[in-house]
Amino acid sequence: MRFEETLKSLEEIILELEGEELPLEEALARYEEGVRLLRNCQHLLAEAEKKIEVLKSEEDGSLTVFSLSEDT
């Protein structure tokens, strides 16, 4: 599942838990699903961060490509 789809599903679960009177068992099941989706979002963001590359301008005008994770 793509990040945007996962985030949308997570937002829907939050709205359900906040706005509706769900039976306890169903609320717990939705909460568990929300936790799973949250972890998936965190994983997808971590993977995206690893792939980010930043262009750094050198004094001579050239550009150097380096990974964001290597800079931190």
Secondary structure, DSSP 8 states (H G I E B T S, - for coil): --HHHHHHHHHHHHHHHHHS---HHHHHHHHHHHHHHHHHHHHHHHHHHHH-EEEEE-TTS-EEEEEHHHH-
